[in-house]
Amino acid sequence: MVDYTYTLLIPLIPLAFFLFIGLTGHKMKPIVSGLIGTAGLSIAAILSYLTAIRYFWTDHLAETGYKSLKAVEITWLHLTDKLTINLGVLLDPISVMMLVVITTVSLMVHIYSIGYMKGERGYHRFFAFLSLFSFSMLGLVLATNIFQMYIFWELVGVSSFLLIGFYYEKPSAVAASKKAFIVTRFADLGFLIGILMLSFITGTFDFQTLTSPTGPAITQVGGAAFMGMSVLTWSMIFIFMGGAGKSAMFPLHIWLPDAMEGPTPVSALIHAATMVVAGVYLVARLFPVYSLAAPDALNVVAWVGGFSSLFAAIIACTQTDIKRVLAYSTMSQIGYMMLALGVSGYGGHEGLGFMASNFHLFTHAMFKALLFLGAGAVIHAVHSNDMNDMGGLRKYLPITHITFLIACITIAGIPPFAGFFSKDEIMVAAWHHNKILFGIEFLVAGLTAFYMFRLYYNIFWGKATHYHHTPHEAPYVMTIPLMVLAFGAMFSGFLPFHALVTSDGLPFEAHIDWSVAIPSVLIGVIGIVIATLMYRKTTDLPAKIANAFGSSYKWAYHKFYMDEVYLFVTRKIIFAHISAPVAWFDRHIVDGFMNLIARTVENTSMSIKGMQSGRIQQYGYVFVTGAIALVLIFVYLW
């Protein structure tokens, strides 16, 4: 057996650098802490690439299938004779793929941040937090059991809280970090409930046992227990609740746009390949259980993903903050991935949706990180997030312009770029399993092309904006990551995912279904053409169309007032009718009872304190009187 014990170093290296930078970073020059953090991620990335090459192409034969193996495992807790909690490293196709995705994007973000964060207070603190986040995500994807995953799941939440709230002196950043933390905590409560239910049913936390087609989760499925669904199905729905929170699925999405308050490299790290895809990875990790034992839960995954995708795409068409457009785009693309998992079967070509979801996760990481880092370069040049303050930047930012255009073409699903291949496979899977969901995603494909090229034209074309300072291209330390990610966005679609990452580990034949691909490309082209006509040059057409939609446009612009709904529910219902009565009961009944006891004791002590006079004669008198009384009582009772 091949020795993969070195893979333990992949998460431990970022952890070590987090501790080193966090403890000593204030004693060194800021640039040094950035270089040290980047060096640490470089080592982790090299080890990840080595692992992927060995696992996929050197030590395993695709014809026999890729097996999951535990590179490292130690027993942590003995709960019962049969139930233990271990810590270790699990390698299989999806975890190895995620190693490459996380380390690649994180490394590009580290390099980019050296230039972007120059001159910022807390420079070393930022790189320490980046290393902590990378450690948390790597630990999450390498977990051998669901309890270990939950530990790192919460660490991801903590580290994202620190990164989103990096500008802690800004009230909006503090509010955004708290919002992200609280919303995801509610979702994680559902995740924890699901874990406890699943472990109670199956008697194990281990992923290999849980996902085995012959394991207890699949072979020992109970009958209907509540509302026509088994306990196992409900446990998988609760687990998906945790994934929906992390991946910003409706209605747990409200934290995602506000998370843009963090530095732009953080947005790229969180929203491209790491935190938001954790939910997709969770469902993919437990996919055999969803598919074979809990199909009703998988159906929930499909419809939540489909609705979230359309909901976010509509909102993205109306936003003017470039980072918020990309945030809703992320929500929409994650919905694509969830839908693909939801319409997938298990094994062979039936597992096309599973493969397509992971394929799109990989390509999305490349082009979405590129879009966010490109947006950062634009913000760095014009010092504004609002596309109304931009225009004509292509002549000032040539590298950013070309790489951003590549990312827009990729996300629009135009061949031969990567987004075309992964999105086409999702469309095919949806077409064969659910025509309604296919129709939704077909519409979303057109909307995606429209709002991305609306963003592109408003930034780089459109009106000739007068800038206070002449914009200039970002330094090479920021543009090199853009070029690397642009290369990935262009060519990652040619990776043979159908032979590498499948639902059962066995390769299958996959080809482009042109009956689906051609219409999906055409709808994308139509979206691009409409955006070109509306935004390439300054016209009053966008305003006329917005006015034509009337209140519908207003609702979309205000994000369908979801934040206001949450505020109403929390303030007017939860705080006013639940929290307030509980607080009154606590203040007047619980505290009142305790205060009554205290006052009674105090008054009693005041009444009898005179008995402590200090006079020996009085004490003797009381003692003799008491003794005589006790003797008389004893004689009488006897």
C-alpha positions in Angstrom: 0.0 0.0 0.0 1.2 3.5 -0.9 2.3 5.6 2.1 0.3 8.9 2.2 1.1 9.8 5.8 2.8 13.0 4.5 -0.7 14.3 3.7 -1.1 15.1 7.4 1.3 17.9 6.8 -1.0 19.6 4.3 -3.4 21.0 7.0 -0.7 21.2 9.7 1.6 23.5 7.8 -1.0 26.3 7.6 -1.8 25.7 11.3 1.9 26.1 12.2 2.3 29.3 10.1 -0.9 30.7 11.7 0.6 30.2 15.2 4.0 31.6 14.1 2.7 34.7 12.3 0.0 35.3 15.0 2.6 35.2 17.8 5.6 36.8 16.2 4.2 38.8 13.2 4.1 42.1 15.2 7.9 41.9 15.7 8.7 41.6 11.9 8.2 43.8 8.9 4.7 43.4 7.4 5.9 42.2 4.1 7.9 39.4 5.8 4.7 38.0 7.5 3.0 38.0 4.1 5.9 36.2 2.4 6.1 33.6 5.3 2.3 32.9 5.0 2.6 32.5 1.2 5.6 30.2 1.6 3.6 28.0 3.9 0.7 27.7 1.5 3.1 27.1 -1.3 4.4 24.0 0.5 0.9 22.8 1.2 -0.1 23.3 -2.5 3.0 21.4 -3.7 2.1 18.5 -1.4 -1.5 18.6 -2.6 -0.5 18.5 -6.3 1.8 15.6 -5.5 -1.0 13.8 -3.7 -3.4 14.3 -6.7 -0.8 13.1 -9.2 0.0 10.0 -7.2 -3.6 9.2 -6.4 -5.1 9.7 -9.8 -2.4 8.9 -12.3 0.5 7.0 -10.6 -0.6 4.7 -7.8 -4.2 3.8 -9.0 -5.7 2.4 -12.2 -8.9 4.1 -13.2 -10.2 0.9 -14.7 -10.4 -0.7 -11.3 -11.9 2.4 -9.6 -10.6 4.9 -7.1 -10.9 3.6 -3.6 -11.1 5.7 -0.4 -8.2 5.1 2.0 -7.2 6.4 5.4 -3.8 7.8 5.2 -3.7 8.6 8.9 -6.1 7.7 11.7 -5.9 7.7 15.5 -8.6 7.0 18.1 -9.7 10.1 19.9 -12.7 9.2 22.0 -14.3 5.9 23.1 -18.0 6.7 23.5 -19.2 3.1 23.7 -17.9 -0.3 22.7 -19.1 0.2 19.2 -19.1 4.0 18.9 -15.7 5.8 18.8 -14.6 9.2 17.4 -11.3 9.1 15.4 -9.2 11.8 13.9 -7.4 11.2 10.6 -6.9 11.9 6.9 -9.3 10.4 4.3 -8.3 10.3 0.7 -10.7 9.7 -2.1 -11.5 11.4 -5.4 -13.5 14.3 -4.0 -11.2 15.0 -1.1 -8.1 14.9 -3.3 -9.9 17.2 -5.8 -10.7 19.6 -3.0 -7.1 19.6 -1.8 -6.1 21.0 -5.2 -8.9 23.5 -5.3 -8.4 24.9 -1.8 -4.6 25.2 -2.0 -4.6 26.6 -5.5 -7.1 29.4 -4.7 -5.7 30.0 -1.3 -2.1 30.3 -2.7 -3.3 32.8 -5.4 -5.1 34.8 -2.7 -2.0 34.9 -0.5 0.2 36.1 -3.4 -2.5 38.7 -4.4 -2.9 39.9 -0.8 0.8 40.8 -0.6 0.1 43.7 -2.9 -3.5 44.4 -2.2 -3.1 44.7 1.6 0.1 46.7 1.5 -0.1 49.6 4.0 -3.1 48.1 5.9 -3.1 48.0 9.6 -3.1 44.5 10.9 -1.2 43.2 7.9 0.4 40.3 9.8 -3.0 39.6 11.5 -4.6 39.2 8.0 -2.1 36.6 6.9 -2.4 34.8 10.2 -6.2 34.6 9.7 -5.7 33.4 6.1 -3.6 30.5 7.3 -6.1 29.6 10.0 -8.9 29.6 7.4 -6.8 27.4 5.1 -6.1 25.0 7.9 -9.8 24.8 8.8 -10.9 24.1 5.2 -8.2 21.5 4.6 -9.1 19.7 7.9 -12.8 19.7 6.8 -12.2 18.0 3.5 -9.8 15.5 4.9 -12.0 14.4 7.8 -12.4 10.6 8.1 -15.7 10.9 10.0 -18.6 13.3 10.2 -17.9 14.4 13.8 -14.3 15.4 12.8 -15.8 17.3 9.9 -18.2 19.1 12.3 -15.2 20.3 14.4 -13.5 21.8 11.4 -16.8 23.0 10.1 -17.1 25.3 13.2 -13.5 26.3 12.8 -14.3 27.5 9.3 -17.1 29.6 10.8 -14.8 31.1 13.3 -12.1 31.9 10.9 -14.5 33.4 8.4 -15.9 35.6 11.2 -12.4 36.9 11.8 -11.8 37.6 8.1 -15.1 39.2 7.3 -14.7 41.4 10.4 -11.1 42.2 9.6 -11.9 46.0 9.5 -13.2 45.8 13.0 -13.3 49.6 13.3 -16.0 49.7 10.6 -19.5 49.2 12.1 -20.7 47.6 8.8 -17.9 45.1 8.8 -18.6 44.1 12.5 -22.3 43.8 11.7 -21.6 41.6 8.6 -19.2 39.3 10.5 -21.8 38.8 13.3 -24.6 38.3 10.8 -22.6 35.6 9.0 -21.7 33.9 12.3 -25.2 33.9 13.7 -27.0 32.8 10.5 -24.6 29.9 10.0 -24.8 28.9 13.6 -28.6 28.4 13.3 -27.9 26.2 10.2 -25.1 24.4 12.1 -27.6 23.5 14.8 -29.5 21.6 12.2 -26.3 19.9 11.1 -25.5 18.8 14.6 -29.0 17.4 15.1 -28.7 15.5 11.9 -25.3 14.1 12.9 -26.7 12.9 16.3 -29.7 11.3 14.6 -27.5 9.6 11.9 -25.0 8.3 14.4 -27.9 7.0 16.6 -29.4 5.1 13.7 -26.2 3.7 12.2 -24.0 3.4 15.3 -21.0 5.1 13.5 -19.5 8.4 12.5 -17.1 6.9 10.0 -17.6 8.1 6.4 -16.4 4.8 4.8 -18.9 2.9 6.8 -21.7 5.4 6.3 -21.3 5.6 2.5 -20.7 2.0 1.8 -23.5 0.5 -0.3 -23.5 -2.5 2.2 -23.2 -0.3 5.3 -25.9 0.2 8.0 -27.0 3.6 6.8 -28.2 2.1 3.4 -29.1 -1.5 4.3 -30.8 -0.9 7.6 -33.2 1.9 6.6 -36.2 2.2 8.9 -39.8 2.7 7.9 -41.8 5.9 8.0 -41.6 7.6 11.3 -42.8 11.2 10.9 -44.8 12.9 8.1 -44.3 9.9 5.8 -40.5 9.9 5.9 -38.0 7.8 7.8 -35.8 9.0 10.6 -32.8 8.6 8.3 -34.4 10.9 5.7 -35.1 13.6 8.3 -31.5 13.3 9.6 -30.2 13.8 6.1 -32.5 16.9 5.7 -31.1 18.3 8.9 -27.5 17.7 7.7 -28.4 19.4 4.4 -29.6 22.4 6.5 -26.0 22.8 7.7 -24.8 22.7 4.2 -27.4 25.1 3.0 -26.3 27.6 5.6 -22.6 27.4 4.7 -23.4 27.5 1.0 -25.8 30.4 1.3 -28.9 28.6 -0.1 -32.3 30.2 0.3 -33.5 31.2 2.9 -30.2 31.1 4.7 -28.4 33.3 2.2 -28.7 36.7 3.8 -25.2 36.7 5.3 -23.4 36.3 1.9 -23.9 39.7 0.3 -23.0 41.5 3.6 -19.8 39.4 3.8 -18.5 41.6 1.1 -17.5 44.0 3.9 -14.3 42.0 4.3 -11.2 42.7 2.2 -11.6 41.6 -1.5 -9.1 38.7 -1.2 -11.3 37.4 1.6 -14.3 37.5 -0.7 -12.4 35.5 -3.3 -11.3 32.9 -0.7 -14.7 32.5 0.9 -16.9 32.8 -2.1 -14.9 31.0 -4.8 -13.6 27.7 -3.6 -13.7 27.3 0.1 -16.4 28.2 2.6 -19.4 28.4 0.3 -18.7 25.1 -1.4 -18.5 23.3 2.0 -22.2 22.5 1.7 -21.8 21.0 -1.7 -18.9 19.0 -0.5 -20.9 17.8 2.5 -23.8 16.5 0.3 -21.3 14.9 -2.1 -19.4 13.2 0.7 -22.7 11.6 1.9 -24.1 11.2 -1.5 -24.5 7.4 -1.4 -26.7 7.8 1.7 -28.8 10.5 0.0 -29.2 8.6 -3.2 -29.7 5.1 -2.0 -31.4 5.5 1.4 -32.9 9.0 1.5 -34.1 10.0 -2.0 -36.7 12.4 -0.6 -33.9 14.4 1.1 -32.1 14.4 -2.2 -35.2 15.8 -3.8 -35.1 18.7 -1.3 -31.5 19.4 -2.2 -32.5 19.6 -5.9 -35.4 22.0 -5.5 -33.6 24.3 -2.9 -30.6 24.5 -5.3 -32.8 25.2 -8.3 -34.8 27.9 -6.6 -31.7 29.5 -5.0 -30.0 29.6 -8.4 -32.9 31.5 -10.0 -33.6 33.8 -7.0 -30.0 34.9 -6.8 -29.6 35.4 -10.6 -32.6 37.7 -10.7 -31.2 39.8 -7.9 -27.7 40.0 -9.5 -29.3 41.6 -12.6 -30.2 44.7 -10.6 -27.3 45.3 -8.2 -24.7 48.1 -8.7 -22.0 47.1 -6.2 -19.7 44.9 -8.2 -18.8 42.6 -5.2 -22.5 42.1 -4.4 -23.2 41.1 -8.0 -20.4 38.5 -7.7 -21.8 37.4 -4.3 -25.2 36.7 -5.8 -23.6 35.1 -8.7 -21.8 32.7 -6.3 -25.1 31.9 -4.7 -26.6 31.1 -8.1 -23.7 28.9 -9.2 -23.7 27.0 -5.9 -27.4 26.4 -6.6 -26.4 24.9 -9.9 -24.1 22.4 -8.0 -26.8 21.5 -5.5 -29.3 20.9 -8.2 -26.9 18.7 -10.1 -26.4 16.5 -6.9 -30.2 16.5 -6.4 -31.0 15.1 -9.9 -28.1 12.5 -9.8 -28.4 8.8 -9.4 -25.7 6.5 -8.1 -23.2 4.6 -10.2 -22.2 4.8 -13.9 -23.9 7.3 -16.2 -26.7 7.6 -13.6 -24.2 9.5 -11.5 -23.7 12.2 -14.2 -25.1 14.9 -11.9 -22.6 14.0 -9.1 -19.7 14.2 -11.5 -21.1 17.4 -13.1 -21.5 19.1 -9.7 -17.9 18.4 -8.7 -16.7 19.4 -12.1 -18.5 22.7 -11.9 -17.2 23.2 -8.3 -13.7 22.9 -9.8 -14.2 25.2 -12.8 -16.2 27.7 -10.7 -13.3 27.9 -8.2 -11.1 29.1 -11.1 -13.3 31.7 -12.7 -15.0 33.0 -9.6 -11.7 33.6 -7.8 -10.5 35.3 -11.0 -13.7 37.5 -11.0 -13.3 38.5 -7.3 -9.5 39.2 -7.6 -10.2 41.2 -10.8 -12.9 43.2 -9.0 -10.3 43.8 -6.3 -7.8 45.2 -8.9 -10.6 47.5 -10.2 -11.5 48.7 -6.7 -7.7 49.2 -6.0 -7.6 51.4 -9.1 -10.7 53.6 -8.6 -11.3 53.3 -4.8 -15.0 52.5 -5.3 -17.3 49.4 -5.4 -20.1 51.0 -7.3 -20.1 50.3 -11.1 -21.8 53.8 -11.5 -18.4 55.3 -10.6 -16.6 53.2 -13.3 -16.4 53.1 -17.0 -13.8 52.9 -19.8 -11.2 51.1 -17.6 -10.1 48.8 -20.3 -7.5 51.3 -21.5 -6.1 51.8 -18.0 -6.2 48.1 -16.8 -5.3 45.9 -19.8 -4.4 42.8 -17.9 -7.3 43.0 -15.5 -9.6 43.7 -18.5 -8.5 40.7 -20.5 -8.6 38.3 -17.6 -11.9 39.6 -16.4 -13.4 39.1 -19.9 -12.1 35.5 -19.9 -13.9 34.9 -16.6 -17.1 36.4 -17.9 -17.0 34.3 -21.0 -16.3 31.2 -18.9 -19.2 31.7 -16.5 -21.5 32.4 -19.4 -20.8 28.9 -20.6 -19.3 29.8 -24.0 -17.1 27.1 -25.5 -14.3 26.2 -25.4 -13.9 27.7 -22.0 -14.2 25.6 -18.8 -17.6 26.8 -17.7 -19.2 25.4 -20.9 -18.2 21.8 -20.2 -19.2 21.7 -16.5 -22.5 23.6 -17.0 -23.4 21.4 -20.0 -23.1 18.3 -17.9 -25.4 19.8 -15.3 -27.9 20.7 -18.0 -27.8 17.2 -19.4 -28.3 15.6 -15.9 -31.3 17.9 -15.3 -32.8 17.3 -18.7 -32.8 13.5 -18.1 -34.2 13.6 -14.6 -36.5 16.7 -14.2 -37.6 18.9 -17.1 -38.9 21.7 -14.7 -35.5 22.0 -13.0 -33.9 22.0 -16.5 -36.1 24.9 -17.5 -35.1 26.8 -14.4 -31.4 26.3 -15.1 -31.9 27.1 -18.8 -33.3 30.5 -17.8 -30.6 31.0 -15.2 -27.9 30.4 -17.9 -29.3 33.3 -19.9 -29.6 35.5 -16.8 -26.0 34.7 -15.8 -24.6 35.7 -19.2 -26.6 38.9 -19.0 -25.7 40.1 -15.6 -22.0 39.2 -16.0 -21.6 41.1 -19.2 -23.7 44.0 -17.7 -21.0 44.1 -15.0 -18.2 43.8 -17.6 -19.4 46.6 -19.8 -20.2 48.9 -16.9 -16.7 48.5 -15.6 -14.6 48.5 -18.8 -16.7 50.1 -21.4 -19.8 52.4 -21.0 -19.4 56.0 -20.2 -16.0 57.9 -20.1 -15.8 58.5 -16.4 -13.7 61.3 -15.0 -11.4 60.0 -12.3 -9.8 62.1 -9.7 -6.6 60.1 -10.1 -5.7 58.3 -13.3 -6.3 54.6 -12.7 -3.4 52.3 -13.3 -2.8 48.6 -13.5 -2.2 46.7 -10.3 1.4 45.6 -9.6 2.6 42.2 -10.9 2.1 40.5 -7.5 -1.6 41.1 -8.1 -1.8 40.5 -11.8 0.2 37.2 -11.9 -2.6 35.4 -9.9 -5.1 36.8 -12.4 -3.2 35.3 -15.3 -2.8 31.9 -13.5 -6.5 31.7 -12.7 -7.4 32.8 -16.2 -5.3 29.9 -17.5 -7.3 27.6 -15.2 -10.6 29.1 -16.3 -9.7 28.5 -20.0 -8.4 25.0 -19.8 -9.7 23.2 -16.6 -12.7 22.1 -18.6 -10.6 19.6 -20.5 -9.9 17.5 -17.4 -11.5 14.1 -17.7 -13.7 14.3 -14.6 -15.9 11.4 -15.8 -12.9 9.2 -15.3 -11.7 10.8 -12.0 -14.5 12.0 -9.8 -17.6 9.8 -10.0 -20.3 8.7 -7.6 -19.0 5.1 -7.2 -15.3 5.6 -8.0 -15.6 3.9 -11.4 -15.1 5.8 -14.7 -17.8 6.0 -17.3 -18.2 7.3 -20.8 -19.3 11.0 -21.1 -19.7 13.1 -24.2 -21.2 16.5 -25.1 -25.0 16.2 -25.7 -25.3 18.8 -28.5 -29.1 18.7 -28.3 -28.7 20.3 -24.9 -25.4 22.1 -25.3 -26.5 24.2 -28.4 -29.6 25.7 -26.8 -27.7 26.4 -23.5 -24.9 28.2 -25.5 -27.5 30.1 -27.6 -29.3 31.4 -24.4 -25.9 32.5 -23.1 -25.2 34.3 -26.4 -28.6 36.0 -26.3 -27.9 37.2 -22.7 -24.5 38.6 -23.9 -26.1 40.3 -26.9 -28.8 41.9 -24.8 -26.2 43.2 -22.3 -24.1 44.5 -25.2 -26.9 46.5 -26.6 -27.8 47.9 -23.2 -24.5 48.7 -21.6 -21.6 48.8 -24.2 -22.5 52.4 -24.8 -24.2 54.9 -22.6 -27.9 54.9 -23.4 -31.2 55.4 -21.6 -32.3 51.9 -22.5 -31.5 50.3 -19.1 -33.5 53.0 -17.3 -36.5 52.5 -19.6 -36.4 48.7 -19.1 -36.1 49.2 -15.3 -39.1 51.5 -15.4 -41.1 49.0 -17.5 -40.7 46.4 -14.9 -41.8 48.8 -12.2 -42.3 47.3 -8.8 -40.7 44.0 -9.9 -37.4 45.7 -10.5 -37.7 47.5 -7.2 -38.3 44.3 -5.4 -35.3 42.6 -7.1 -33.1 45.7 -6.4 -34.0 45.5 -2.7 -33.3 41.7 -2.7 -37.0 40.9 -2.3 -36.8 42.5 1.2 -35.4 39.3 2.7 -33.3 41.3 5.2 -36.4 43.3 6.2 -38.4 40.1 6.7 -35.7 38.7 8.9 -35.6 41.9 11.0 -39.4 41.9 11.3 -39.4 38.3 12.4 -36.5 38.8 14.9 -37.6 42.1 16.3 -41.4 42.0 16.2 -42.0 38.3 16.8 -39.0 36.7 18.4 -37.8 39.6 20.5 -41.2 41.1 21.3 -43.3 38.0 21.8 -40.8 35.4 22.8 -37.6 37.0 24.2 -39.5 39.8 26.1 -41.8 37.4 28.0 -38.9 35.1 28.8 -36.9 38.1 30.0 -39.8 39.3 32.1 -40.2 35.9 33.7 -36.5 35.7 34.4 -36.4 39.2 35.8 -39.5 39.1 37.9 -40.1 35.4 38.8 -36.7 33.8 38.8 -34.8 36.8 40.0 -37.7 37.8 42.2 -37.8 34.5 44.0 -34.0 34.6 44.5 -34.3 38.1 45.9 -37.1 37.1 48.2 -35.0 34.3 49.7 -32.1 36.8 50.1 -34.4 39.4 51.8 -35.9 36.7 54.1 -32.5 35.5 55.2 -31.4 39.1 55.7 -34.5 40.0 57.8 -34.2 36.8 59.8 -30.6 37.5 60.6 -31.4 41.1 61.6 -34.1 39.7 64.0 -31.9 37.2 65.7 -28.5 39.0 65.7 -29.3 40.3 69.2 -28.8 36.8 70.5 -25.1 37.2 69.7 -24.5 39.6 72.6 -21.1 38.4 73.8 -22.2 37.9 77.4 -21.2 34.6 78.9 -24.0 34.6 81.5 -26.6 34.9 78.8 -25.1 32.1 76.8 -25.1 29.9 79.9 -28.6 30.7 80.7 -29.8 29.9 77.2 -27.7 26.6 77.2 -29.2 25.4 80.6 -32.7 26.4 79.6 -32.4 24.5 76.3 -30.9 21.4 78.0 -33.8 21.4 80.5 -36.3 21.7 77.7 -34.8 18.8 75.8 -34.8 16.6 78.9 -38.4 17.4 79.5 -39.3 16.7 75.9 -37.4 13.4 76.0 -39.1 12.3 79.3 -42.5 13.3 78.0 -42.1 11.4 74.7 -40.6 8.4 76.4 
